[in-house]
Every structure is written in C-alpha cells, then in structure tokens.
Amino acid sequence: MLIAIDGPAASGKGTLARRLARHFNVPHLDTGLLYRATAAGVIDKGYRLEDGAQAASIARGLALVDFDEERLRSREMGEAASVVAAIPEVREALIEAQRRFAARPGGAVLDGRDIGTVICPEAPVKIFVTASPETRAQRRALELAGRGEKVDFAAVLEDIKKRDARDAGRSAAPLRAAADAVTLDTTLLDVEAAFAAALRIVQEKAAPTHG
Ligand code: CDP
C-alpha cells in the first residue's frame, strides 16, 4: 500500500498521512521535514538560503543534521524551507532517499508537495488535500500556539498565502495535483471526518467499482 499525499501549507496532509500510516501499519515520511532540515542546516552554517550549491550539499548530508523537530516545525523554518525547496539541486539531492522510502516492501505513506507528481508518480493512491487559506491559517496558528510560539492570525495567513504562491509558482516540481489524484477539501471537515473521507478514497482506489 503506497499512498502519496500532497497539498498546500497547513492543509492537514501531515495529520492525515500519520493517521493513514497507522491505520495500514506502514511507515510515514513527512518530506517537508527534509526541506525544513536543509534550511536549518543552511542557516546554522551562515550561508544564504538562496545559495544553491551549499544548500544542495547540506541536503545530501542530511543524515548528519540534527532533526530537532521542535525547531524545524517553527514558522521561521517553514518559510526558509520553501526558499531552499525552490532550488532544483536541493530537490535533486533529496529524491533518492524519498524514493527508497517509498519502495519499502510493505508500502508507505509520504506527504509533501510533489509526491504524486515527481517522487512516486506510480503510487496507486494519490490524495491532494486542500482547505481555504483562512481555515489553514487558523489551524496553523493553533498548532504554533500549542508549541508555545507567539502568533498573530493575520501574519500566519499572510505567510501561508506567500508560501502557497512560492510553492505553486516555482519551476522545479511546483505544487499541483497529479492528474490522477483525488482532491480532498478539508475546509469543513474535522480530523476524524477528513480521515474517514481519505479512507473511502483509498478503499475506492484499492477495489475500484466500475460503471
Ligand atoms: O506543514 P507545512 O505544509 O506548512 O509545510 P511542510 O510540508 O513541512 O513543507 C515546508 C516547505 O517545504 C513547503 O512550503 C515547500 O516549499 C517545501 N516542500 C517541498 O517543496 N516539497 C515537499 N515534498 C515537501 C515540502
């Protein structure tokens, strides 16, 4: 069971991916963390986020970077991640590890921006998770506040819109739904309802009813 989940910032794809992975008892890879960790490494070395050669070299050596999730999930790192993620050499450096993860014999769930389009175009199940920018900003503001980060709803909404535009507008693996992805709009769905809807999508793909 290989499931590819993509979507814009704070759409709920991470929560959904974790739930699906637990349900099917397969490992889950949050690929955003790879870009966040790359950005953190670049910042720690004092390089510029736009420095493609240095960023790619950090991406290649990621196993050596400390995955401090607390720090990586911060607002600052989400923004920085989307800058390094637009650099083609950085994306190239991270492809193999993601594909290896996806090729695990028992299956896997991966979530990100280009899983269905670039990393696992062969995945039998692809879900593109969306929600309105306001709903996503509300969820992200709650999440950041829960982590003790001081947040302002308007600033978070602005971040999200800016990041969406950067992720969808870049030329390297832009954020978009694969042609065979099913879109799941979670604007009006809570975590349970989104999970139930995703499960129906998976079951439909696994045992398609024709006609
Ligand atoms: O949790 P959230 O959706 O805010 O962010 P994330 O999934 O951790 O991704 C952070 C940033 O990394 C995104 O804004 C993208 O620019 C980049 N990213 C990407 O380009 N490709 C992926 N497969 C995953 C993340």
Boltz pocket constraint, residues with backbone or C-beta under 6 A from the ligand:
constraints:
  - pocket:
      binder: B
      contacts: [[A, 7], [A, 8], [A, 9], [A, 10], [A, 11], [A, 14], [A, 31], [A, 32], [A, 33], [A, 35], [A, 36], [A, 77], [A, 78], [A, 81], [A, 82], [A, 83], [A, 85], [A, 86], [A, 111], [A, 112], [A, 113], [A, 114], [A, 115], [A, 163], [A, 167], [A, 173]]
      max_distance: 6.0
